[in-house]
Amino acid sequence: MNKCLFCKISIGEIPSKQEHRDDRCVVFHDIYPKARIHLLIVPHKHISTIMDMEAEDEALIGHMTRVARDVASDLGLEGYKLQYNVGKKGGQEVMHVHMHLLGD
């Protein structure tokens, strides 16, 4: 099976500037930032889109949100945006679930 870009980053095949890594997800800087701080929170498990989530993935998505909160706090952000783009028509460019954390 071919691995997508984010799968390759997740397992370290492609280097990235990381802010966090644990057994469920990795947080790294977007290479085309839309804000002063633009991070991607990416689960190690490949799920193509939010539309493809299973009930068992709910805890993973919750974990990603908590990690986003903790990383934002560590970076001293007092406010920020969390965003999912879902599917090609929703602006998703890499078909691997990921959350954007944007802050200034």
A tleap script that builds the chain and sets N, CA, C and O, in Angstrom:
source leaprc.protein.ff14SB
mol = sequence {
  NMET ASN LYS CYS LEU PHE CYS LYS ILE SER
  ILE GLY GLU ILE PRO SER LYS GLN GLU HIE
  ARG ASP ASP ARG CYS VAL VAL PHE HIE ASP
  ILE TYR PRO LYS ALA ARG ILE HIE LEU LEU
  ILE VAL PRO HIE LYS HIE ILE SER THR ILE
  MET ASP MET GLU ALA GLU ASP GLU ALA LEU
  ILE GLY HIE MET THR ARG VAL ALA ARG ASP
  VAL ALA SER ASP LEU GLY LEU GLU GLY TYR
  LYS LEU GLN TYR ASN VAL GLY LYS LYS GLY
  GLY GLN GLU VAL MET HIE VAL HIE MET HIE
  LEU LEU GLY CASP
}
set mol.1.N position { 0.846 -1.185 0.000 }
set mol.1.CA position { 0.000 0.000 0.000 }
set mol.1.C position { 0.889 1.246 0.000 }
set mol.1.O position { 1.852 1.327 0.762 }
set mol.2.N position { 0.564 2.201 -0.846 }
set mol.2.CA position { 1.293 3.469 -0.875 }
set mol.2.C position { 0.967 4.279 0.366 }
set mol.2.O position { -0.182 4.332 0.805 }
set mol.3.N position { 1.978 4.902 0.919 }
set mol.3.CA position { 1.786 5.752 2.083 }
set mol.3.C position { 1.610 7.186 1.604 }
set mol.3.O position { 2.315 7.638 0.702 }
set mol.4.N position { 0.670 7.896 2.207 }
set mol.4.CA position { 0.456 9.292 1.854 }
set mol.4.C position { 1.543 10.162 2.490 }
set mol.4.O position { 2.325 9.691 3.317 }
set mol.5.N position { 1.580 11.419 2.098 }
set mol.5.CA position { 2.569 12.373 2.606 }
set mol.5.C position { 2.586 12.403 4.133 }
set mol.5.O position { 3.654 12.339 4.741 }
set mol.6.N position { 1.401 12.502 4.762 }
set mol.6.CA position { 1.353 12.605 6.218 }
set mol.6.C position { 1.722 11.293 6.899 }
set mol.6.O position { 2.265 11.313 8.003 }
set mol.7.N position { 1.441 10.155 6.271 }
set mol.7.CA position { 1.906 8.880 6.821 }
set mol.7.C position { 3.428 8.859 6.840 }
set mol.7.O position { 4.034 8.412 7.814 }
set mol.8.N position { 4.044 9.341 5.764 }
set mol.8.CA position { 5.505 9.357 5.681 }
set mol.8.C position { 6.107 10.304 6.723 }
set mol.8.O position { 7.142 9.992 7.313 }
set mol.9.N position { 5.476 11.449 6.953 }
set mol.9.CA position { 5.943 12.364 7.997 }
set mol.9.C position { 5.768 11.707 9.366 }
set mol.9.O position { 6.656 11.779 10.215 }
set mol.10.N position { 4.625 11.073 9.570 }
set mol.10.CA position { 4.302 10.441 10.849 }
set mol.10.C position { 5.331 9.394 11.255 }
set mol.10.O position { 5.664 9.275 12.435 }
set mol.11.N position { 5.835 8.636 10.290 }
set mol.11.CA position { 6.792 7.576 10.619 }
set mol.11.C position { 8.247 8.031 10.449 }
set mol.11.O position { 9.175 7.249 10.657 }
set mol.12.N position { 8.438 9.298 10.072 }
set mol.12.CA position { 9.789 9.842 9.997 }
set mol.12.C position { 10.486 9.670 8.665 }
set mol.12.O position { 11.670 9.988 8.556 }
set mol.13.N position { 9.797 9.179 7.648 }
set mol.13.CA position { 10.403 9.048 6.321 }
set mol.13.C position { 10.677 10.418 5.698 }
set mol.13.O position { 11.633 10.590 4.942 }
set mol.14.N position { 9.825 11.383 6.027 }
set mol.14.CA position { 10.002 12.751 5.565 }
set mol.14.C position { 10.209 13.610 6.806 }
set mol.14.O position { 9.399 13.562 7.732 }
set mol.15.N position { 11.286 14.395 6.838 }
set mol.15.CA position { 11.544 15.223 8.022 }
set mol.15.C position { 10.533 16.364 8.150 }
set mol.15.O position { 9.981 16.843 7.159 }
set mol.16.N position { 10.310 16.778 9.382 }
set mol.16.CA position { 9.420 17.909 9.654 }
set mol.16.C position { 9.889 18.593 10.930 }
set mol.16.O position { 10.567 17.993 11.764 }
set mol.17.N position { 9.515 19.858 11.065 }
set mol.17.CA position { 9.807 20.605 12.292 }
set mol.17.C position { 8.665 20.317 13.265 }
set mol.17.O position { 7.561 20.840 13.110 }
set mol.18.N position { 8.939 19.487 14.261 }
set mol.18.CA position { 7.884 19.012 15.150 }
set mol.18.C position { 7.846 19.783 16.463 }
set mol.18.O position { 8.872 20.208 16.995 }
set mol.19.N position { 6.638 19.946 16.959 }
set mol.19.CA position { 6.396 20.543 18.273 }
set mol.19.C position { 5.975 19.492 19.291 }
set mol.19.O position { 6.104 19.710 20.495 }
set mol.20.N position { 5.472 18.351 18.816 }
set mol.20.CA position { 4.966 17.308 19.728 }
set mol.20.C position { 4.899 15.993 18.964 }
set mol.20.O position { 4.657 15.957 17.757 }
set mol.21.N position { 5.123 14.916 19.707 }
set mol.21.CA position { 4.943 13.565 19.164 }
set mol.21.C position { 4.575 12.661 20.325 }
set mol.21.O position { 5.185 12.736 21.391 }
set mol.22.N position { 3.591 11.815 20.126 }
set mol.22.CA position { 3.260 10.789 21.102 }
set mol.22.C position { 2.847 9.539 20.344 }
set mol.22.O position { 3.050 9.447 19.134 }
set mol.23.N position { 2.268 8.577 21.052 }
set mol.23.CA position { 1.936 7.308 20.397 }
set mol.23.C position { 0.715 7.383 19.495 }
set mol.23.O position { 0.418 6.427 18.778 }
set mol.24.N position { -0.009 8.527 19.520 }
set mol.24.CA position { -1.217 8.633 18.704 }
set mol.24.C position { -1.161 9.702 17.617 }
set mol.24.O position { -1.868 9.603 16.614 }
set mol.25.N position { -0.317 10.732 17.811 }
set mol.25.CA position { -0.288 11.809 16.821 }
set mol.25.C position { 1.045 12.541 16.831 }
set mol.25.O position { 1.877 12.359 17.719 }
set mol.26.N position { 1.217 13.370 15.819 }
set mol.26.CA position { 2.397 14.213 15.695 }
set mol.26.C position { 1.914 15.625 15.351 }
set mol.26.O position { 0.913 15.798 14.656 }
set mol.27.N position { 2.639 16.625 15.846 }
set mol.27.CA position { 2.316 18.025 15.562 }
set mol.27.C position { 3.540 18.646 14.906 }
set mol.27.O position { 4.638 18.607 15.461 }
set mol.28.N position { 3.345 19.218 13.723 }
set mol.28.CA position { 4.469 19.817 13.013 }
set mol.28.C position { 4.034 21.095 12.298 }
set mol.28.O position { 2.846 21.340 12.093 }
set mol.29.N position { 5.027 21.900 11.925 }
set mol.29.CA position { 4.780 23.177 11.272 }
set mol.29.C position { 4.373 22.958 9.815 }
set mol.29.O position { 4.976 22.158 9.100 }
set mol.30.N position { 3.339 23.684 9.393 }
set mol.30.CA position { 2.914 23.662 7.995 }
set mol.30.C position { 3.988 24.335 7.153 }
set mol.30.O position { 4.523 25.370 7.550 }
set mol.31.N position { 4.311 23.766 5.999 }
set mol.31.CA position { 5.359 24.362 5.164 }
set mol.31.C position { 4.852 25.574 4.378 }
set mol.31.O position { 5.652 26.321 3.815 }
set mol.32.N position { 3.542 25.775 4.335 }
set mol.32.CA position { 2.944 26.960 3.698 }
set mol.32.C position { 2.040 27.652 4.716 }
set mol.32.O position { 0.817 27.622 4.573 }
set mol.33.N position { 2.623 28.275 5.741 }
set mol.33.CA position { 1.821 28.819 6.841 }
set mol.33.C position { 0.867 29.926 6.392 }
set mol.33.O position { 1.194 30.761 5.548 }
set mol.34.N position { -0.326 29.896 6.991 }
set mol.34.CA position { -1.356 30.908 6.752 }
set mol.34.C position { -1.459 31.872 7.932 }
set mol.34.O position { -2.297 32.774 7.925 }
set mol.35.N position { -0.620 31.687 8.934 }
set mol.35.CA position { -0.568 32.546 10.121 }
set mol.35.C position { 0.847 32.453 10.681 }
set mol.35.O position { 1.631 31.597 10.270 }
set mol.36.N position { 1.169 33.346 11.626 }
set mol.36.CA position { 2.511 33.319 12.229 }
set mol.36.C position { 2.822 31.933 12.783 }
set mol.36.O position { 3.927 31.421 12.607 }
set mol.37.N position { 1.849 31.335 13.448 }
set mol.37.CA position { 1.971 29.943 13.895 }
set mol.37.C position { 0.909 29.147 13.157 }
set mol.37.O position { -0.285 29.427 13.270 }
set mol.38.N position { 1.349 28.161 12.406 }
set mol.38.CA position { 0.437 27.285 11.663 }
set mol.38.C position { 0.974 25.863 11.800 }
set mol.38.O position { 1.936 25.472 11.140 }
set mol.39.N position { 0.323 25.109 12.674 }
set mol.39.CA position { 0.724 23.733 12.951 }
set mol.39.C position { -0.318 22.769 12.431 }
set mol.39.O position { -1.491 23.119 12.297 }
set mol.40.N position { 0.111 21.558 12.138 }
set mol.40.CA position { -0.790 20.486 11.749 }
set mol.40.C position { -0.726 19.399 12.809 }
set mol.40.O position { 0.356 18.951 13.190 }
set mol.41.N position { -1.889 18.981 13.279 }
set mol.41.CA position { -1.988 17.884 14.236 }
set mol.41.C position { -2.477 16.685 13.426 }
set mol.41.O position { -3.592 16.697 12.904 }
set mol.42.N position { -1.646 15.657 13.325 }
set mol.42.CA position { -1.898 14.544 12.421 }
set mol.42.C position { -1.852 13.235 13.192 }
set mol.42.O position { -0.859 12.952 13.861 }
set mol.43.N position { -2.913 12.427 13.113 }
set mol.43.CA position { -2.866 11.131 13.783 }
set mol.43.C position { -1.943 10.178 13.028 }
set mol.43.O position { -1.811 10.268 11.807 }
set mol.44.N position { -1.312 9.278 13.752 }
set mol.44.CA position { -0.497 8.254 13.099 }
set mol.44.C position { -1.379 7.308 12.281 }
set mol.44.O position { -0.967 6.808 11.234 }
set mol.45.N position { -2.589 7.074 12.771 }
set mol.45.CA position { -3.524 6.201 12.049 }
set mol.45.C position { -4.005 6.931 10.797 }
set mol.45.O position { -4.428 8.085 10.869 }
set mol.46.N position { -3.939 6.266 9.666 }
set mol.46.CA position { -4.432 6.873 8.426 }
set mol.46.C position { -5.956 6.774 8.377 }
set mol.46.O position { -6.527 5.684 8.340 }
set mol.47.N position { -6.591 7.935 8.377 }
set mol.47.CA position { -8.027 8.077 8.141 }
set mol.47.C position { -8.100 9.138 7.051 }
set mol.47.O position { -7.584 10.240 7.239 }
set mol.48.N position { -8.720 8.838 5.928 }
set mol.48.CA position { -8.672 9.767 4.795 }
set mol.48.C position { -9.331 11.106 5.098 }
set mol.48.O position { -8.714 12.151 4.891 }
set mol.49.N position { -10.556 11.100 5.578 }
set mol.49.CA position { -11.276 12.335 5.890 }
set mol.49.C position { -12.126 12.123 7.139 }
set mol.49.O position { -12.320 10.992 7.583 }
set mol.50.N position { -12.619 13.199 7.687 }
set mol.50.CA position { -13.540 13.099 8.828 }
set mol.50.C position { -14.744 12.240 8.456 }
set mol.50.O position { -15.306 11.553 9.309 }
set mol.51.N position { -15.142 12.279 7.176 }
set mol.51.CA position { -16.283 11.475 6.721 }
set mol.51.C position { -16.000 9.977 6.817 }
set mol.51.O position { -16.930 9.171 6.813 }
set mol.52.N position { -14.724 9.600 6.902 }
set mol.52.CA position { -14.334 8.200 6.972 }
set mol.52.C position { -14.091 7.706 8.395 }
set mol.52.O position { -13.699 6.557 8.594 }
set mol.53.N position { -14.319 8.559 9.376 }
set mol.53.CA position { -14.115 8.167 10.772 }
set mol.53.C position { -15.060 7.050 11.175 }
set mol.53.O position { -16.203 6.975 10.723 }
set mol.54.N position { -14.553 6.191 12.034 }
set mol.54.CA position { -15.362 5.148 12.660 }
set mol.54.C position { -15.611 5.563 14.108 }
set mol.54.O position { -14.936 6.457 14.620 }
set mol.55.N position { -16.561 4.934 14.763 }
set mol.55.CA position { -16.850 5.250 16.164 }
set mol.55.C position { -15.595 5.110 17.024 }
set mol.55.O position { -15.402 5.882 17.963 }
set mol.56.N position { -14.744 4.141 16.715 }
set mol.56.CA position { -13.532 3.909 17.501 }
set mol.56.C position { -12.521 5.054 17.376 }
set mol.56.O position { -11.580 5.135 18.166 }
set mol.57.N position { -12.708 5.938 16.391 }
set mol.57.CA position { -11.776 7.048 16.180 }
set mol.57.C position { -12.128 8.293 16.998 }
set mol.57.O position { -11.359 9.255 17.012 }
set mol.58.N position { -13.264 8.289 17.671 }
set mol.58.CA position { -13.686 9.468 18.439 }
set mol.58.C position { -12.663 9.840 19.504 }
set mol.58.O position { -12.362 11.021 19.673 }
set mol.59.N position { -12.131 8.879 20.213 }
set mol.59.CA position { -11.142 9.168 21.262 }
set mol.59.C position { -9.873 9.755 20.655 }
set mol.59.O position { -9.246 10.626 21.258 }
set mol.60.N position { -9.490 9.292 19.478 }
set mol.60.CA position { -8.305 9.811 18.799 }
set mol.60.C position { -8.495 11.287 18.440 }
set mol.60.O position { -7.587 12.094 18.638 }
set mol.61.N position { -9.646 11.633 17.925 }
set mol.61.CA position { -9.920 13.023 17.549 }
set mol.61.C position { -9.954 13.899 18.803 }
set mol.61.O position { -9.464 15.028 18.780 }
set mol.62.N position { -10.520 13.396 19.880 }
set mol.62.CA position { -10.497 14.121 21.155 }
set mol.62.C position { -9.077 14.315 21.657 }
set mol.62.O position { -8.737 15.384 22.163 }
set mol.63.N position { -8.252 13.299 21.522 }
set mol.63.CA position { -6.845 13.390 21.929 }
set mol.63.C position { -6.140 14.481 21.125 }
set mol.63.O position { -5.384 15.275 21.684 }
set mol.64.N position { -6.384 14.522 19.824 }
set mol.64.CA position { -5.767 15.544 18.976 }
set mol.64.C position { -6.162 16.950 19.434 }
set mol.64.O position { -5.333 17.860 19.414 }
set mol.65.N position { -7.397 17.133 19.838 }
set mol.65.CA position { -7.863 18.439 20.304 }
set mol.65.C position { -7.161 18.820 21.606 }
set mol.65.O position { -6.758 19.971 21.780 }
set mol.66.N position { -7.015 17.871 22.508 }
set mol.66.CA position { -6.304 18.144 23.768 }
set mol.66.C position { -4.841 18.466 23.499 }
set mol.66.O position { -4.287 19.374 24.117 }
set mol.67.N position { -4.211 17.738 22.588 }
set mol.67.CA position { -2.817 18.011 22.230 }
set mol.67.C position { -2.708 19.416 21.634 }
set mol.67.O position { -1.770 20.149 21.948 }
set mol.68.N position { -3.652 19.793 20.783 }
set mol.68.CA position { -3.640 21.144 20.204 }
set mol.68.C position { -3.707 22.187 21.308 }
set mol.68.O position { -2.970 23.173 21.269 }
set mol.69.N position { -4.568 21.992 22.280 }
set mol.69.CA position { -4.685 22.913 23.411 }
set mol.69.C position { -3.369 23.013 24.169 }
set mol.69.O position { -2.919 24.112 24.496 }
set mol.70.N position { -2.758 21.880 24.447 }
set mol.70.CA position { -1.514 21.866 25.221 }
set mol.70.C position { -0.363 22.518 24.459 }
set mol.70.O position { 0.417 23.270 25.044 }
set mol.71.N position { -0.251 22.240 23.169 }
set mol.71.CA position { 0.812 22.843 22.357 }
set mol.71.C position { 0.605 24.351 22.272 }
set mol.71.O position { 1.563 25.116 22.387 }
set mol.72.N position { -0.642 24.785 22.069 }
set mol.72.CA position { -0.934 26.224 22.012 }
set mol.72.C position { -0.543 26.899 23.325 }
set mol.72.O position { 0.020 27.993 23.320 }
set mol.73.N position { -0.836 26.258 24.430 }
set mol.73.CA position { -0.462 26.797 25.736 }
set mol.73.C position { 1.052 26.871 25.879 }
set mol.73.O position { 1.584 27.878 26.347 }
set mol.74.N position { 1.753 25.806 25.477 }
set mol.74.CA position { 3.214 25.784 25.546 }
set mol.74.C position { 3.834 26.905 24.713 }
set mol.74.O position { 4.891 27.429 25.063 }
set mol.75.N position { 3.178 27.269 23.616 }
set mol.75.CA position { 3.673 28.333 22.736 }
set mol.75.C position { 3.234 29.726 23.194 }
set mol.75.O position { 3.598 30.730 22.581 }
set mol.76.N position { 2.447 29.780 24.277 }
set mol.76.CA position { 2.011 31.060 24.819 }
set mol.76.C position { 0.881 31.717 24.054 }
set mol.76.O position { 0.673 32.925 24.172 }
set mol.77.N position { 0.147 30.939 23.270 }
set mol.77.CA position { -0.977 31.510 22.516 }
set mol.77.C position { -2.163 31.744 23.453 }
set mol.77.O position { -2.581 30.840 24.176 }
set mol.78.N position { -2.692 32.946 23.433 }
set mol.78.CA position { -3.863 33.267 24.257 }
set mol.78.C position { -5.156 33.006 23.508 }
set mol.78.O position { -6.222 32.917 24.117 }
set mol.79.N position { -5.072 32.884 22.208 }
set mol.79.CA position { -6.212 32.567 21.356 }
set mol.79.C position { -5.693 31.963 20.068 }
set mol.79.O position { -4.573 32.248 19.645 }
set mol.80.N position { -6.500 31.140 19.452 }
set mol.80.CA position { -6.073 30.457 18.229 }
set mol.80.C position { -7.294 29.845 17.562 }
set mol.80.O position { -8.379 29.795 18.142 }
set mol.81.N position { -7.102 29.382 16.341 }
set mol.81.CA position { -8.161 28.694 15.601 }
set mol.81.C position { -7.759 27.237 15.429 }
set mol.81.O position { -6.588 26.923 15.211 }
set mol.82.N position { -8.741 26.357 15.530 }
set mol.82.CA position { -8.576 24.955 15.173 }
set mol.82.C position { -9.497 24.699 13.994 }
set mol.82.O position { -10.669 25.075 14.023 }
set mol.83.N position { -8.972 24.060 12.954 }
set mol.83.CA position { -9.754 23.911 11.728 }
set mol.83.C position { -9.499 22.563 11.073 }
set mol.83.O position { -8.361 22.106 10.971 }
set mol.84.N position { -10.589 21.935 10.632 }
set mol.84.CA position { -10.521 20.768 9.761 }
set mol.84.C position { -11.060 21.176 8.404 }
set mol.84.O position { -12.082 21.857 8.326 }
set mol.85.N position { -10.393 20.772 7.338 }
set mol.85.CA position { -10.937 20.854 5.996 }
set mol.85.C position { -11.329 19.423 5.647 }
set mol.85.O position { -10.532 18.501 5.818 }
set mol.86.N position { -12.552 19.235 5.159 }
set mol.86.CA position { -13.066 17.879 4.968 }
set mol.86.C position { -13.387 17.633 3.495 }
set mol.86.O position { -14.306 18.237 2.941 }
set mol.87.N position { -12.632 16.755 2.879 }
set mol.87.CA position { -12.832 16.399 1.484 }
set mol.87.C position { -12.300 17.469 0.539 }
set mol.87.O position { -12.060 18.609 0.935 }
set mol.88.N position { -12.124 17.079 -0.703 }
set mol.88.CA position { -11.594 18.014 -1.708 }
set mol.88.C position { -12.451 19.271 -1.825 }
set mol.88.O position { -11.919 20.377 -1.921 }
set mol.89.N position { -13.759 19.109 -1.818 }
set mol.89.CA position { -14.651 20.273 -1.933 }
set mol.89.C position { -14.623 21.139 -0.678 }
set mol.89.O position { -15.051 22.292 -0.714 }
set mol.90.N position { -14.127 20.599 0.425 }
set mol.90.CA position { -13.982 21.358 1.668 }
set mol.90.C position { -12.588 21.945 1.840 }
set mol.90.O position { -12.271 22.502 2.891 }
set mol.91.N position { -11.755 21.819 0.811 }
set mol.91.CA position { -10.420 22.407 0.858 }
set mol.91.C position { -9.329 21.489 1.386 }
set mol.91.O position { -8.199 21.936 1.585 }
set mol.92.N position { -9.638 20.209 1.619 }
set mol.92.CA position { -8.624 19.278 2.119 }
set mol.92.C position { -7.680 18.922 0.967 }
set mol.92.O position { -8.109 18.428 -0.075 }
set mol.93.N position { -6.387 19.181 1.177 }
set mol.93.CA position { -5.398 18.923 0.127 }
set mol.93.C position { -4.702 17.583 0.286 }
set mol.93.O position { -4.374 16.936 -0.708 }
set mol.94.N position { -4.471 17.157 1.521 }
set mol.94.CA position { -3.866 15.850 1.789 }
set mol.94.C position { -4.955 14.965 2.386 }
set mol.94.O position { -5.556 15.309 3.404 }
set mol.95.N position { -5.201 13.833 1.754 }
set mol.95.CA position { -6.287 12.962 2.191 }
set mol.95.C position { -5.826 12.068 3.343 }
set mol.95.O position { -5.714 10.848 3.216 }
set mol.96.N position { -5.569 12.721 4.457 }
set mol.96.CA position { -5.230 12.099 5.740 }
set mol.96.C position { -5.730 13.105 6.768 }
set mol.96.O position { -5.277 14.250 6.781 }
set mol.97.N position { -6.649 12.699 7.619 }
set mol.97.CA position { -7.230 13.624 8.597 }
set mol.97.C position { -6.133 14.424 9.278 }
set mol.97.O position { -5.108 13.879 9.690 }
set mol.98.N position { -6.365 15.721 9.388 }
set mol.98.CA position { -5.440 16.585 10.120 }
set mol.98.C position { -6.169 17.844 10.567 }
set mol.98.O position { -7.094 18.318 9.907 }
set mol.99.N position { -5.735 18.362 11.685 }
set mol.99.CA position { -6.297 19.574 12.265 }
set mol.99.C position { -5.253 20.678 12.126 }
set mol.99.O position { -4.069 20.474 12.391 }
set mol.100.N position { -5.721 21.851 11.704 }
set mol.100.CA position { -4.842 23.029 11.641 }
set mol.100.C position { -4.978 23.801 12.952 }
set mol.100.O position { -6.085 24.001 13.453 }
set mol.101.N position { -3.860 24.226 13.494 }
set mol.101.CA position { -3.828 25.145 14.641 }
set mol.101.C position { -3.182 26.423 14.129 }
set mol.101.O position { -2.016 26.426 13.735 }
set mol.102.N position { -3.954 27.519 14.138 }
set mol.102.CA position { -3.471 28.795 13.614 }
set mol.102.C position { -3.524 29.845 14.704 }
set mol.102.O position { -4.546 30.008 15.371 }
set mol.103.N position { -2.417 30.560 14.885 }
set mol.103.CA position { -2.369 31.595 15.896 }
set mol.103.C position { -1.376 32.684 15.524 }
set mol.103.O position { -0.459 32.461 14.734 }
set mol.104.N position { -1.569 33.867 16.102 }
set mol.104.CA position { -0.668 34.998 15.833 }
set mol.104.C position { -0.032 35.534 17.067 }
set mol.104.O position { 0.748 36.484 16.997 }
savepdb mol mol.pdb
quit
